């Protein structure tokens, strides 16, 4: 008859007290049982993460109907030496299993890549006509990543016309900081009119937004939050998450200092275009436009515009680190965008074809016809007309 582990363990306790049952198990089985019991109870040291891994498998492997994790620090994805409580034999097996899920490295968290070289390359090669963006975004993120003791999260506000590259740059940032890019569980995209459409539900949205941000920060040691069409955010929503962007060590026991917040907005687009047009009229190079020519204008525009920014404590508290201007795109930039769109489809276009695509776009102002009214936003679809 096979002996149950619990029976052996109980018998071992009786044996230890000197009152062994007449038919107790042999001493060598008692010794094995004590060793097994000791190893077994070491698993209690990681009981706080068991729920996370069950949910991870259920949601990601079995694709179950997942519910948000509770606001509990025990739901954080474990990082660092999470295996120290295991016997070496068990830890090897469990580490191999856990790493097949793609969540660990010998050092750090494999979901987070922080490829600053790739970020610099992509901003220089893939982004056209945005010398200020290339410089400011790269330096801001480089400085933040290389400074683990930052006293606050990094908060950037992107401003400019639609089609000038705000979403494109946000995706470049995500692609180079995270293995899975915008799909990473460490990245969250909020689209103001889509996620928060009803003013009467602002109080509900506040709780949902706080919970979503807190949950991701607990899961990931470095996070990225993108708010598209941010000018349409209700001021109450911005104020609800304002503490997460402030100079606090923690908020309710959770530190948000390793988070990056990106706000994408059309606010200030007209002011940016006016400055660019003035430079063109005066015969100055577009590349001579500096942050000093635009950033103060963008801050003033954001303070005066309708919507969440003007009325929120985010502005009055001066918590935005950089107002990043996206300049209007010219004919030459549209041609570069068209070239990239063709290359993405494996087609090598000639100059005549690129000119045809660029000429088909609408340009403003009416007299100068200098800037593409849609930027490069519709180029990937427009080239369908010119494909054989």
C-alpha positions as CSV (number, residue, x, y, z in Angstrom):
1,X,0.0,0.0,0.0
2,X,1.3,3.4,-0.9
3,X,1.6,5.9,1.9
4,X,0.2,9.4,1.5
5,X,2.6,12.3,2.0
6,X,0.4,13.8,4.7
7,X,0.4,10.5,6.6
8,X,4.1,10.2,6.5
9,X,4.5,13.8,7.6
10,X,2.1,13.3,10.5
11,X,3.9,10.1,11.5
12,X,7.2,12.0,11.4
13,X,5.8,14.5,13.9
14,X,4.7,11.7,16.2
15,X,8.1,10.0,15.9
16,X,9.8,13.3,16.7
17,X,7.8,13.5,19.9
18,X,8.8,10.0,21.0
19,X,5.3,8.5,20.8
20,X,5.6,6.7,17.5
21,X,2.7,4.5,16.4
22,X,3.5,0.7,16.4
23,X,3.0,0.5,12.6
24,X,4.7,3.8,11.6
25,X,6.7,4.1,8.5
26,X,10.4,3.3,8.4
27,X,12.9,6.0,9.5
28,X,14.2,6.6,5.9
29,X,10.7,7.4,4.7
30,X,10.2,9.7,7.6
31,X,13.4,11.5,6.7
32,X,12.3,11.8,3.0
33,X,9.0,13.1,4.1
34,X,10.5,15.8,6.3
35,X,12.7,16.9,3.4
36,X,9.7,17.0,1.0
37,X,7.6,18.8,3.5
38,X,10.4,21.4,4.1
39,X,10.7,21.9,0.3
40,X,7.0,22.1,-0.1
41,X,6.4,24.8,2.4
42,X,9.0,27.0,0.7
43,X,6.5,27.5,-2.0
44,X,4.5,29.6,0.5
45,X,7.1,32.4,-0.1
46,X,5.7,33.0,-3.5
47,X,2.1,32.4,-2.9
48,X,1.5,36.1,-3.5
49,X,2.3,35.6,-7.2
50,X,0.3,32.5,-7.9
51,X,-2.9,34.3,-8.8
52,X,-1.0,36.4,-11.4
53,X,0.4,33.4,-13.2
54,X,-2.9,31.6,-13.3
55,X,-4.5,34.7,-14.8
56,X,-1.6,35.1,-17.2
57,X,-2.0,31.5,-18.5
58,X,-5.8,31.8,-18.5
59,X,-5.8,35.2,-20.4
60,X,-2.9,34.7,-22.7
61,X,-2.6,31.0,-23.4
62,X,-6.2,29.9,-23.1
63,X,-7.6,33.3,-24.0
64,X,-10.2,33.2,-21.3
65,X,-12.6,36.0,-20.3
66,X,-10.2,38.1,-18.2
67,X,-11.1,40.5,-15.4
68,X,-8.8,43.4,-14.3
69,X,-6.5,42.5,-11.5
70,X,-7.3,43.8,-8.0
71,X,-5.5,46.9,-6.8
72,X,-3.0,44.8,-4.9
73,X,0.8,45.0,-5.0
74,X,0.9,41.2,-5.0
75,X,-0.4,41.3,-8.6
76,X,2.8,42.9,-9.8
77,X,4.8,40.9,-12.3
78,X,7.7,39.6,-10.2
79,X,11.1,40.8,-11.4
80,X,14.6,40.3,-10.0
81,X,15.5,37.2,-8.1
82,X,12.1,35.7,-7.6
83,X,13.5,32.2,-7.4
84,X,15.5,32.6,-4.3
85,X,12.9,30.8,-2.1
86,X,13.0,27.6,-4.2
87,X,15.3,24.6,-3.9
88,X,17.8,24.7,-6.8
89,X,16.2,21.7,-8.6
90,X,12.8,23.2,-8.5
91,X,13.9,26.6,-9.4
92,X,15.6,25.4,-12.6
93,X,12.4,23.7,-13.8
94,X,10.2,26.7,-12.9
95,X,12.5,29.2,-14.4
96,X,12.6,27.3,-17.7
97,X,8.8,27.2,-17.7
98,X,8.3,30.8,-16.8
99,X,10.8,32.0,-19.4
100,X,9.0,30.1,-22.1
101,X,6.3,32.7,-21.6
102,X,8.9,35.3,-22.7
103,X,8.8,37.3,-19.5
104,X,12.3,37.0,-18.1
105,X,16.0,37.6,-18.8
106,X,19.2,36.9,-16.9
107,X,19.0,40.6,-15.9
108,X,16.0,42.9,-16.1
109,X,12.6,42.5,-17.7
110,X,12.6,41.2,-21.2
111,X,9.4,43.1,-22.1
112,X,11.5,46.2,-21.8
113,X,14.2,46.7,-24.4
114,X,15.1,50.4,-24.1
115,X,16.9,50.3,-27.5
116,X,18.1,53.9,-27.5
117,X,20.3,53.3,-30.5
118,X,17.3,52.1,-32.5
119,X,15.2,55.0,-31.3
120,X,17.8,57.5,-32.6
121,X,18.0,55.6,-35.9
122,X,14.3,55.4,-36.4
123,X,13.7,59.1,-35.6
124,X,16.4,60.1,-38.1
125,X,15.5,57.7,-40.9
126,X,11.8,57.2,-40.7
127,X,10.6,60.7,-39.5
128,X,10.8,63.5,-42.1
129,X,10.8,67.2,-41.7
130,X,10.8,67.2,-37.9
131,X,14.3,68.2,-36.7
132,X,13.0,69.6,-33.4
133,X,11.1,66.3,-32.6
134,X,14.1,64.2,-33.4
135,X,16.3,66.2,-31.0
136,X,13.9,66.8,-28.1
137,X,12.2,63.4,-28.0
138,X,15.6,61.5,-28.2
139,X,17.3,63.6,-25.6
140,X,14.3,63.6,-23.2
141,X,13.9,59.8,-23.3
142,X,17.6,59.1,-23.3
143,X,18.0,61.3,-20.2
144,X,15.1,59.6,-18.5
145,X,16.1,56.1,-19.2
146,X,19.7,56.6,-18.1
147,X,18.7,58.3,-14.9
148,X,17.1,55.6,-12.6
149,X,16.7,58.2,-9.8
150,X,14.4,60.7,-11.7
151,X,12.4,62.7,-9.3
152,X,9.2,62.5,-11.5
153,X,7.8,60.6,-14.5
154,X,8.6,62.0,-17.9
155,X,5.7,63.9,-19.4
156,X,5.8,65.1,-23.1
157,X,3.1,67.0,-25.0
158,X,3.1,66.6,-28.8
159,X,1.5,69.5,-30.8
160,X,0.9,70.0,-34.4
161,X,-1.5,69.5,-37.4
162,X,-2.9,66.1,-38.1
163,X,-0.6,64.0,-40.3
164,X,2.7,65.6,-39.1
165,X,3.8,62.5,-37.2
166,X,2.6,62.6,-33.6
167,X,1.1,59.1,-33.5
168,X,4.0,57.9,-35.7
169,X,6.6,59.1,-33.2
170,X,4.6,57.6,-30.2
171,X,4.8,54.3,-32.0
172,X,8.5,54.6,-32.7
173,X,9.0,55.3,-29.0
174,X,7.0,52.2,-28.0
175,X,8.7,50.0,-30.6
176,X,12.2,50.8,-29.3
177,X,11.5,50.8,-25.5
178,X,9.4,47.6,-25.5
179,X,9.7,44.2,-27.1
180,X,6.1,44.1,-28.2
181,X,5.8,47.8,-29.1
182,X,2.4,49.4,-28.8
183,X,1.0,45.9,-28.0
184,X,3.1,45.5,-24.9
185,X,1.3,45.0,-21.6
186,X,3.6,47.8,-20.3
187,X,2.1,50.3,-22.8
188,X,-1.4,51.7,-22.8
189,X,-3.0,53.9,-25.5
190,X,-6.0,56.0,-24.5
191,X,-8.0,57.8,-27.3
192,X,-10.0,60.6,-25.6
193,X,-13.3,60.5,-27.6
194,X,-13.2,56.7,-27.8
195,X,-12.4,55.7,-24.2
196,X,-14.1,58.7,-22.5
197,X,-16.9,59.8,-24.8
198,X,-19.6,60.9,-22.3
199,X,-19.2,63.9,-20.0
200,X,-21.8,62.6,-17.6
201,X,-19.6,59.6,-16.9
202,X,-16.5,61.5,-16.0
203,X,-16.5,60.3,-12.4
204,X,-16.7,56.7,-13.6
205,X,-13.9,57.3,-16.1
206,X,-11.7,58.7,-13.3
207,X,-11.8,55.5,-11.3
208,X,-11.3,53.4,-14.4
209,X,-8.3,55.5,-15.5
210,X,-6.7,55.5,-12.1
211,X,-7.1,51.7,-11.8
212,X,-5.8,51.0,-15.3
213,X,-2.7,53.1,-14.8
214,X,-2.0,51.7,-11.3
215,X,-2.5,48.2,-12.5
216,X,0.1,48.6,-15.3
217,X,2.6,50.3,-13.1
218,X,2.4,47.4,-10.6
219,X,2.9,44.9,-13.4
220,X,5.9,46.7,-15.1
221,X,8.9,48.5,-13.8
222,X,8.8,50.9,-16.7
223,X,5.5,52.0,-18.4
224,X,4.3,54.1,-21.3
225,X,1.0,55.9,-21.4
226,X,-0.2,57.6,-24.6
227,X,-3.2,59.9,-24.7
228,X,-4.3,60.7,-28.2
229,X,-6.6,63.7,-29.0
230,X,-5.7,64.9,-25.6
231,X,-7.3,68.3,-26.2
232,X,-10.6,66.4,-25.9
233,X,-9.9,65.1,-22.4
234,X,-12.2,66.4,-19.7
235,X,-10.1,68.5,-17.2
236,X,-11.4,66.3,-14.4
237,X,-9.7,63.3,-16.0
238,X,-6.4,65.0,-16.3
239,X,-6.6,66.2,-12.7
240,X,-7.5,62.6,-11.6
241,X,-4.1,61.4,-12.8
242,X,-2.1,64.5,-12.1
243,X,-0.6,63.1,-8.9
244,X,0.9,60.3,-11.0
245,X,2.9,62.8,-13.0
246,X,4.0,64.9,-10.0
247,X,7.1,65.0,-7.8
248,X,5.9,62.3,-5.3
249,X,7.9,59.4,-4.1
250,X,4.7,57.3,-4.2
251,X,1.0,57.6,-4.4
252,X,-0.8,55.2,-2.0
253,X,2.3,53.2,-1.7
254,X,3.0,52.9,-5.5
255,X,5.8,54.8,-7.2
256,X,5.1,56.2,-10.7
257,X,8.5,57.7,-11.3
258,X,9.4,55.2,-14.0
259,X,6.4,56.1,-16.2
260,X,6.4,58.0,-19.4
261,X,3.3,60.0,-20.3
262,X,2.7,61.2,-23.9
263,X,-0.1,63.6,-24.7
264,X,-0.9,64.0,-28.5
265,X,-2.8,67.1,-29.4
266,X,-3.7,69.4,-32.4
267,X,-3.5,72.4,-30.1
268,X,-1.0,75.0,-31.4
269,X,-1.0,73.7,-34.9
270,X,-1.9,77.1,-36.4
271,X,0.7,78.9,-34.3
272,X,3.4,76.4,-35.4
273,X,2.5,76.8,-39.1
274,X,2.6,80.6,-38.8
275,X,6.1,80.5,-37.4
276,X,7.2,78.1,-40.1
277,X,5.6,80.4,-42.8
278,X,7.3,83.5,-41.3
279,X,10.7,81.8,-41.6
280,X,10.0,80.9,-45.2
281,X,9.0,84.4,-46.1
282,X,12.1,85.8,-44.4
283,X,14.3,83.4,-46.4
284,X,15.5,81.5,-43.4
285,X,15.9,77.8,-43.4
286,X,13.2,75.6,-41.8
287,X,16.0,73.9,-39.8
288,X,16.8,77.2,-38.1
289,X,13.5,77.1,-36.2
290,X,14.4,76.4,-32.6
291,X,12.5,75.4,-29.5
292,X,12.8,79.0,-28.2
293,X,10.6,80.1,-31.2
294,X,7.8,77.7,-30.5
295,X,7.6,76.2,-27.0
296,X,6.4,79.3,-25.2
297,X,3.7,79.7,-27.9
298,X,2.5,76.1,-27.4
299,X,2.3,76.5,-23.7
300,X,0.2,79.7,-24.1
301,X,-2.0,78.0,-26.6
302,X,-2.6,75.1,-24.3
303,X,-3.5,77.4,-21.5
304,X,-6.0,79.2,-23.6
305,X,-7.5,76.4,-25.7
306,X,-10.9,74.8,-25.0
307,X,-10.7,71.4,-23.4
308,X,-8.9,69.7,-20.6
309,X,-5.4,71.2,-20.8
310,X,-6.4,74.8,-20.1
311,X,-8.4,74.0,-17.0
312,X,-6.3,71.2,-15.5
313,X,-3.7,71.3,-12.8
314,X,-1.3,69.7,-15.2
315,X,-0.7,73.1,-16.7
316,X,-0.8,75.2,-13.6
317,X,1.5,72.7,-11.9
318,X,4.0,73.0,-14.7
319,X,4.2,69.2,-14.9
320,X,4.8,68.9,-18.7
321,X,8.5,68.6,-19.2
322,X,8.5,69.5,-23.0
323,X,6.0,70.9,-25.4
324,X,7.2,69.3,-28.6
325,X,6.3,71.1,-31.9
326,X,5.6,69.1,-35.1
327,X,6.2,71.4,-38.1
328,X,3.9,71.3,-41.2
329,X,5.3,69.1,-43.9
330,X,6.4,70.5,-47.3
331,X,6.3,69.0,-50.8
332,X,9.8,67.4,-50.4
333,X,8.7,65.7,-47.2
334,X,5.6,64.3,-48.8
335,X,7.8,62.7,-51.5
336,X,9.9,61.0,-48.8
337,X,6.8,59.7,-47.1
338,X,5.6,58.3,-50.5
339,X,9.0,56.6,-51.0
340,X,8.7,54.9,-47.6
341,X,5.1,53.8,-48.3
342,X,6.2,52.2,-51.6
343,X,9.2,50.6,-50.0
344,X,7.0,49.1,-47.3
345,X,5.2,47.2,-50.1
346,X,8.4,46.1,-51.7
347,X,8.2,48.6,-54.6
348,X,11.0,50.9,-55.8
349,X,9.3,54.0,-57.3
350,X,11.0,56.4,-59.7
351,X,11.1,60.2,-59.2
352,X,8.2,60.7,-61.6
353,X,5.9,58.5,-59.6
354,X,6.8,60.2,-56.3
355,X,6.1,63.6,-57.9
356,X,2.7,62.4,-59.0
357,X,1.8,61.3,-55.5
358,X,3.1,64.5,-54.0
359,X,1.3,66.7,-56.5
360,X,-2.0,65.0,-55.8
361,X,-2.0,66.3,-52.2
362,X,-3.7,69.6,-51.1
363,X,-1.3,72.4,-50.1
364,X,-1.9,75.6,-48.0
365,X,-1.9,78.6,-47.6
366,X,-3.8,79.3,-50.8
367,X,-1.2,81.7,-52.1
368,X,2.0,79.9,-51.2
369,X,0.8,76.3,-51.3
370,X,3.7,75.4,-49.1
371,X,2.4,73.0,-46.5
372,X,0.5,69.7,-47.1
373,X,-2.9,70.1,-45.5
374,X,-3.0,66.4,-44.5
375,X,0.7,66.0,-43.8
376,X,1.6,62.4,-44.7
377,X,-1.4,60.8,-43.1
378,X,-3.1,59.6,-46.3
379,X,-0.1,58.7,-48.3
380,X,-0.2,54.8,-47.6
381,X,-3.7,54.7,-49.0
382,X,-3.2,57.2,-51.9
383,X,-0.3,55.2,-53.4
384,X,-2.9,52.5,-54.3
385,X,-4.1,54.8,-57.1
386,X,-0.6,54.9,-58.6
387,X,0.3,51.2,-58.3
388,X,0.0,49.2,-61.5
